[in-house]
Structure formats: C-alpha cells, structure tokens
C-alpha cells in the first residue's frame, strides 16, 4: 500500500480526456513538488511532468499536471492509442525522508 | 551517446549478495545524483535509494542496512551492493538520473534498461 494513492486503472476512448489523481498528505504532496512518469509496456519509465505542471521538451501539451493541497492530478486530453501505459506520481516525503511512488494507474484506451 | 547501462543482475539465493553496476556516458557523471528504482515484474515502481555527487546516500526502508550505494567518478559508474537478499528483492532494477544542472532524485529523465535480480532458493 503506497503512501501516495492512485486509482489502479482508468480508461477512455480515442479523443476523450482522462484525469489521474494522486492523493497524499502534508508531509509529501502538501510540501513538495510532484512528478509524473509514463511507463509503456516493457520499457523504462519516462518523465512526463516535473515540478507539478512543467512538461519536458518533447512531451505533448495534451499532458498537463496540477497540484492542490495534498493532491495532484495528471490530465490527458485527446487520448491516443499510444497513451495506453502505466502512470506514476512521485514526490519526496519529508517525514520519511524518502522518495515515494504512487501505486500506479493503468490507462486503457478502448 | 548519453546513456546508462546497468549490469550485474543474476539469480541469487536468499541471504546471498549481488553487486549491480550502472555505467554512465555522455554527461558529467561527477555532478550527477544517481538513483535506483526497482520494479517487481507486473507491479509498480519502488524507489530503492540515491547517491548524491558528494557521496551522501539515502535508502528506502525495505533495503536500509542491507543495500549500499557507492560511486566511482573515475569510471563514471555507480554501484548497488545488495546483501542479505530476500525473495522480495526480486525485481528489475533501474538506475536513473536527471539533468546536469538539477540536483534531484525526482527529476529523472535518463534511465537505463534495467537489470533483473532474482532471489530464489
């Protein structure tokens, strides 16, 4: 059971929008930046969002991040089949002094 | 070419030891914070630990006291010494790092391909 709570799965159809939530506490999300990673099947994770809402070069603007209080969200608009992957939120936990990953959310594009 | 290449994964017995290596190239390794993340097949990602450029280390609770990170800047390589291995350490182990001007264990934009550790009797 991760300290950061994500829904195990979500789905959408091509062109739709989906949002993946990440719930934490004051010691982690509440006081530190959130990062999001995408992991396609059988590949290493890829940085999708850094510092809550910033996109690295090359990440489409269909992906956006936000944070409010002790929760963060990843929004994906204009779903495409290639978005089918696992998505993880990550942050630092000041009480535990460790990096923590959310449990991951499997996105299916139907 | 900017890359990280892990090696050293193998089959080990419970209670045994393994040393993983992560060789870096294409960037200034001596400035880099290096992070290890593992993934049990079919499961989520788990942070293992990090070693900063000043050799300061931090570890996740499940591995603290059993795993040790070290680095050799002359070889641009980071090592993960894994002792007292448990079956639950079975996983694909990734090393990762971030941009040269960023000191962070969260901002990981360069990953290796992973090396598989299997702990079984």
Interface residues (C-beta under 8 A of the other chain):
Chain A: X2 X33 X35 X37 X39 X44 X45 X46 X47 X50 X51 X56 X86 X88 X90 X91 X92 X96 X97 X98 X99 X100 X101 X102 X103 X104
Chain B: X35 X37 X44 X45 X46 X47 X50 X58 X59 X60 X61 X94 X96 X105 X106 X107 X108 X109 X111 X112 X113 X114
